[in-house]
Every structure is written in C-alpha cells, then in structure tokens.
Amino acid sequence: MKKKVYLFDFDGTLTSADTLLEFIRYACGRRRFFIGFALFSPLLVLMKLHLYPNYRAKQRLFAWYFKGMSIDNFDLVCRRFAHHNQRLMRQKALDRLREIFHNNDTLCVVSASIDNWVRPFFDNISKASRSDFRVIGTEVEVDTDGVLTGRFRTHNCYGAEKVRRVLEAMPQLKSNRDDFWVVACGDSRGDKELLEFADEAHFKPFR
C-alpha cells in the first residue's frame, strides 16, 4: 500500500488571506504598513505586470520593514501573529488537517511566505500527532549577531522552487516515487508545478 504524502500551499489555500500583508500590518501597525506600500507601489505595479522579479520586490519590501530586527524578536512576533490570527485558517482546511494529523500521515506545507510565521499556525493542531509534519517556506537571512539582514537565505518558494524544495527535504519522493501517493492542494499560478508533480491535485479545494 502506498504511503500518502500531502503537499499543501498556505496562503489562499489553507488561509483566506495573504499572510504577508496581514503579518506586516500586525507587526508594524497600519500607519507604517500604508507608508511602506505607498513607497513601493511603483515597484509592486511593475511586479504585477511581470516587469520586475517577484522575488526581488518581495525581498525589498521585507527589508524595508524588518531589516535590523533581532531574530528572537521577529520569531516572538511571528508566534503572536499566528496565535491572534487563527481566524485566517479556512474551516474546511482545518477539518482536513485534523483528519491528516489524526491518521499520522505525512504533511508538508509549502509556502512562498516566510516559514517563521507559517509554522506557528500549526502548533496546536499538530501537537498530539505522530505525523511527519514540516513547513517549507522562504527563509530569512540572519547575521552573526542574530539580526535580520533584510535578505532571504533561500529563493522565493514559488513555482518550480516549491517542487525543488520538497524534493530536497524529502528525496525519497524522487528515489522511491512508486512507494508514495502524493496529494497536492493549491490556489494560484505559484502552485502550478506543485500540482503537476502530484498524483492527485486539488485546486482551491477548501472554498
């Protein structure tokens, strides 16, 4: 019998909103949130028109808000954000997650968002499970003093990068693929390659 592996996108699939925007608003306040987006609006327009790389725009925006912050403080804000914003999780998604954790199946949340604030969303729901659970996301760079540099340590976890990161974390899905049944869920162009990689793909399944 094949072992099931679930690969779920986060923003828009498991959640009802883009958590990057929600996190910035939560961490920095509404005033600074709007100032930053006003400053970067030309760049964001170019990004939407595919005239400027998504990765670079996202990194520059992140750096403006969080460069120079200690990783300890950043992680604390991430945990608080997840605790105070569980409402962002779709109810149908939570029901499916509970079933997966109850069955101790393998689950990997693969997100373009920063993994520091994605992971705490699952602390309570995964606590009693023996599932092989992991979060693969965009990782932030920290200097030797434990301070955010404003750069990303990894590529933006989007599109083909999602599949590459999954195979890096779980090489058995490549070397022994016949032993697994891969189920993927996504909601956007950034999930196209992940859905194509799966044996069973679901687009916007929890709406």
RASULMO-V893250 format. One record per residue. N is the residue number from 1. RES is the residue in three letters. D_CENTER is the distance of its C-alpha to the mean C-alpha in Angstrom with 1 decimal. Layout:
N|RES|D_CENTER ; N|RES|D_CENTER
This chain:
1|MET|30.0 ; 2|LYS|26.6 ; 3|LYS|23.7 ; 4|LYS|20.8 ; 5|VAL|17.3 ; 6|TYR|14.5 ; 7|LEU|11.4 ; 8|PHE|9.2 ; 9|ASP|6.8 ; 10|PHE|5.2 ; 11|ASP|6.6 ; 12|GLY|10.2 ; 13|THR|10.3 ; 14|LEU|10.0 ; 15|THR|10.4 ; 16|SER|13.3 ; 17|ALA|12.1 ; 18|ASP|9.8 ; 19|THR|8.6 ; 20|LEU|9.3 ; 21|LEU|12.8 ; 22|GLU|13.2 ; 23|PHE|12.2 ; 24|ILE|14.7 ; 25|ARG|17.3 ; 26|TYR|17.1 ; 27|ALA|17.3 ; 28|CYS|19.8 ; 29|GLY|21.7 ; 30|ARG|22.6 ; 31|ARG|25.2 ; 32|ARG|23.3 ; 33|PHE|20.4 ; 34|PHE|22.9 ; 35|ILE|24.7 ; 36|GLY|21.8 ; 37|PHE|20.9 ; 38|ALA|24.7 ; 39|LEU|25.0 ; 40|PHE|22.2 ; 41|SER|23.0 ; 42|PRO|25.0 ; 43|LEU|22.3 ; 44|LEU|19.8 ; 45|VAL|22.5 ; 46|LEU|23.1 ; 47|MET|19.4 ; 48|LYS|19.7 ; 49|LEU|22.9 ; 50|HIS|21.4 ; 51|LEU|23.8 ; 52|TYR|21.5 ; 53|PRO|18.5 ; 54|ASN|15.1 ; 55|TYR|14.0 ; 56|ARG|17.1 ; 57|ALA|16.9 ; 58|LYS|13.5 ; 59|GLN|14.7 ; 60|ARG|18.0 ; 61|LEU|16.7 ; 62|PHE|14.7 ; 63|ALA|17.9 ; 64|TRP|20.1 ; 65|TYR|18.6 ; 66|PHE|17.7 ; 67|LYS|19.9 ; 68|GLY|22.4 ; 69|MET|20.6 ; 70|SER|20.9 ; 71|ILE|18.0 ; 72|ASP|19.6 ; 73|ASN|19.7 ; 74|PHE|16.2 ; 75|ASP|15.0 ; 76|LEU|17.5 ; 77|VAL|16.3 ; 78|CYS|12.7 ; 79|ARG|14.4 ; 80|ARG|16.7 ; 81|PHE|14.2 ; 82|ALA|12.6 ; 83|HIS|16.2 ; 84|HIS|17.5 ; 85|ASN|15.0 ; 86|GLN|14.9 ; 87|ARG|16.6 ; 88|LEU|13.5 ; 89|MET|12.9 ; 90|ARG|15.0 ; 91|GLN|18.1 ; 92|LYS|18.3 ; 93|ALA|14.9 ; 94|LEU|15.9 ; 95|ASP|19.2 ; 96|ARG|17.7 ; 97|LEU|15.5 ; 98|ARG|18.8 ; 99|GLU|20.7 ; 100|ILE|18.5 ; 101|PHE|18.6 ; 102|HIS|22.3 ; 103|ASN|23.0 ; 104|ASN|21.3 ; 105|ASP|19.6 ; 106|THR|16.9 ; 107|LEU|13.3 ; 108|CYS|10.2 ; 109|VAL|6.7 ; 110|VAL|5.5 ; 111|SER|2.6 ; 112|ALA|4.6 ; 113|SER|3.9 ; 114|ILE|5.9 ; 115|ASP|5.8 ; 116|ASN|9.0 ; 117|TRP|8.3 ; 118|VAL|5.7 ; 119|ARG|8.3 ; 120|PRO|11.3 ; 121|PHE|10.6 ; 122|PHE|11.9 ; 123|ASP|14.7 ; 124|ASN|17.5 ; 125|ILE|16.8 ; 126|SER|16.5 ; 127|LYS|19.3 ; 128|ALA|22.2 ; 129|SER|20.8 ; 130|ARG|21.6 ; 131|SER|18.7 ; 132|ASP|17.2 ; 133|PHE|13.7 ; 134|ARG|11.0 ; 135|VAL|7.3 ; 136|ILE|6.7 ; 137|GLY|4.7 ; 138|THR|7.0 ; 139|GLU|9.8 ; 140|VAL|12.4 ; 141|GLU|16.1 ; 142|VAL|18.6 ; 143|ASP|22.4 ; 144|THR|25.1 ; 145|ASP|25.7 ; 146|GLY|22.2 ; 147|VAL|21.4 ; 148|LEU|18.5 ; 149|THR|19.9 ; 150|GLY|17.7 ; 151|ARG|16.7 ; 152|PHE|13.7 ; 153|ARG|14.6 ; 154|THR|12.8 ; 155|HIS|12.6 ; 156|ASN|9.9 ; 157|CYS|7.7 ; 158|TYR|9.3 ; 159|GLY|12.3 ; 160|ALA|14.4 ; 161|GLU|12.3 ; 162|LYS|10.0 ; 163|VAL|13.4 ; 164|ARG|14.7 ; 165|ARG|12.1 ; 166|VAL|12.6 ; 167|LEU|16.3 ; 168|GLU|16.3 ; 169|ALA|14.9 ; 170|MET|17.0 ; 171|PRO|20.0 ; 172|GLN|21.9 ; 173|LEU|20.2 ; 174|LYS|22.2 ; 175|SER|25.3 ; 176|ASN|25.9 ; 177|ARG|24.1 ; 178|ASP|27.1 ; 179|ASP|26.4 ; 180|PHE|23.1 ; 181|TRP|22.1 ; 182|VAL|18.6 ; 183|VAL|17.1 ; 184|ALA|14.1 ; 185|CYS|12.9 ; 186|GLY|11.5 ; 187|ASP|12.7 ; 188|SER|13.1 ; 189|ARG|14.6 ; 190|GLY|11.4 ; 191|ASP|11.4 ; 192|LYS|15.2 ; 193|GLU|15.5 ; 194|LEU|13.3 ; 195|LEU|15.6 ; 196|GLU|18.6 ; 197|PHE|17.9 ; 198|ALA|18.1 ; 199|ASP|21.4 ; 200|GLU|20.5 ; 201|ALA|18.2 ; 202|HIS|17.4 ; 203|PHE|16.6 ; 204|LYS|15.8 ; 205|PRO|17.2 ; 206|PHE|16.7 ; 207|ARG|18.5
